[in-house]
Amino acid sequence: MLNVALPKGRLGEKVYAMFEKAGFECPSIKEKNRKLIFENEEKQVRYFWVKPSDVSIYVERGAADIGVVGKDILLEYSPDIYELLDLDMGKCKMAVAAPKGFYDDSERTLKVATKFSKIASDYYSSIGREIDIIKLNGSIEIAPILGLSDVIVDIVETGVTLKENNLEVVNSILDISTRLIANKTSFKFKSKEIERLAESIKEQIK
């Protein structure tokens, strides 16, 4: 049985459609209910919905053989997994945003609010900027408005939320997209199934 961790939400549904097309279908996943685990004995595949940020944990720890996760999560938590494929979906960017007209005074420590402490630290360390990280879990955009931080480091998709809060992107850090990942032990013992699936999905991306 191939265990697959899918991120809850629209992205997970899009990804499941690719798996289905690759011959790993599981009809029960489309039923309207609150179940989280679905399996198809005949195809020897089991899917489960998890919070997007938890996918890499399920895969790293072996509860899932493969999973689908954003590159931001891989960079932030550095899980010990194999990254097999860029699925070319869920595209966005990690960026620094600040109130309009913000001036960065390099004489003082920059206060940075973010959910992504490691990515922010690595970025500012690469440009030699001294920072004070303020770790937040939600509504990052209000931090500069309330004077909690000077700037934020966050994922930007359309930029609408930034505009509505009078913020703008001042630096792009990196592009992000969704990746197919595998547990290292599973890849050794189920390599045939995993490689067949990855190859079929790769064909769909072209």
Backbone hydrogen bonds, N-H to C=O, Kabsch-Sander energy under -0.5 kcal/mol:
donor,donor_aa,acceptor,acceptor_aa,energy
2,L,44,Q,-2.6
3,N,1,M,-0.6
4,V,2,L,-0.5
4,V,46,R,-3.1
5,A,66,I,-2.5
6,L,4,V,-0.6
6,L,48,F,-2.8
8,K,50,V,-2.5
13,E,9,G,-1.8
14,K,10,R,-2.3
15,V,11,L,-2.4
16,Y,12,G,-2.6
17,A,13,E,-1.7
18,M,14,K,-1.1
18,M,15,V,-0.6
19,F,15,V,-2.0
20,E,16,Y,-2.9
21,K,17,A,-2.0
22,A,18,M,-1.4
23,G,20,E,-1.8
24,F,19,F,-2.4
29,I,26,C,-2.2
30,K,27,P,-1.9
31,E,28,S,-1.3
33,N,31,E,-1.2
38,F,47,Y,-2.8
40,N,45,V,-2.8
41,E,39,E,-0.5
44,Q,40,N,-1.0
45,V,40,N,-1.6
46,R,2,L,-3.0
47,Y,38,F,-3.3
48,F,4,V,-2.1
49,W,36,L,-1.9
50,V,6,L,-2.5
54,D,51,K,-2.5
55,V,51,K,-0.8
55,V,52,P,-0.9
57,I,54,D,-0.7
58,Y,54,D,-2.0
59,V,55,V,-2.1
60,E,56,S,-2.8
61,R,57,I,-2.4
62,G,59,V,-1.0
63,A,58,Y,-1.4
64,A,58,Y,-2.1
65,D,3,N,-2.0
66,I,3,N,-1.9
67,G,181,I,-2.0
68,V,5,A,-1.2
69,V,179,R,-2.4
71,K,177,S,-2.0
73,I,70,G,-0.8
74,L,70,G,-1.3
75,L,71,K,-2.3
76,E,72,D,-2.2
77,Y,73,I,-2.5
78,S,74,L,-1.6
81,I,79,P,-1.7
82,Y,182,A,-2.7
84,L,82,Y,-0.7
84,L,180,L,-2.7
85,L,180,L,-1.4
87,L,85,L,-0.7
87,L,178,T,-2.9
92,C,176,I,-1.9
93,K,156,V,-2.0
94,M,174,L,-3.0
95,A,93,K,-0.5
95,A,154,D,-2.7
96,V,171,N,-3.3
97,A,95,A,-0.5
97,A,152,I,-2.5
98,A,168,E,-2.4
100,K,166,N,-1.7
102,F,99,P,-1.9
105,D,103,Y,-0.9
106,S,104,D,-1.0
108,R,105,D,-1.8
110,L,130,E,-2.2
112,V,110,L,-0.6
112,V,132,D,-2.6
113,A,111,K,-0.5
113,A,151,V,-2.4
114,T,134,I,-2.1
115,K,153,V,-0.6
116,F,153,V,-0.5
117,S,115,K,-0.9
120,A,116,F,-2.5
121,S,117,S,-2.8
122,D,118,K,-3.0
123,Y,119,I,-2.3
124,Y,120,A,-2.6
125,S,121,S,-2.4
126,S,122,D,-1.8
127,I,123,Y,-0.9
128,G,125,S,-0.9
129,R,124,Y,-2.8
132,D,110,L,-2.8
133,I,131,I,-0.5
134,I,112,V,-3.3
135,K,133,I,-0.6
136,L,114,T,-2.2
136,L,134,I,-0.5
142,I,139,S,-1.2
143,A,140,I,-1.9
145,I,141,E,-0.6
146,L,142,I,-2.2
147,G,144,P,-0.9
148,L,143,A,-2.2
149,S,143,A,-1.2
150,D,111,K,-2.2
151,V,111,K,-2.0
152,I,97,A,-2.5
153,V,113,A,-1.9
154,D,95,A,-2.2
156,V,93,K,-3.3
163,K,159,G,-2.3
164,E,160,V,-2.7
165,N,161,T,-1.0
165,N,162,L,-0.9
166,N,163,K,-2.1
167,L,162,L,-3.1
168,E,98,A,-2.5
170,V,96,V,-3.1
171,N,96,V,-1.6
173,I,94,M,-3.0
174,L,94,M,-1.4
176,I,92,C,-3.1
178,T,89,M,-2.4
179,R,69,V,-3.5
180,L,85,L,-2.6
181,I,67,G,-2.8
181,I,179,R,-0.6
182,A,82,Y,-2.5
183,N,65,D,-3.0
187,F,183,N,-2.3
188,K,184,K,-1.0
188,K,185,T,-0.5
189,F,185,T,-2.0
190,K,186,S,-3.5
194,I,190,K,-2.5
195,E,191,S,-2.8
196,R,192,K,-2.0
197,L,193,E,-2.4
198,A,194,I,-2.8
199,E,195,E,-2.5
200,S,196,R,-2.1
201,I,197,L,-2.3
202,K,198,A,-2.3
203,E,199,E,-1.8
204,Q,200,S,-1.1
205,I,201,I,-1.2
206,K,202,K,-1.2
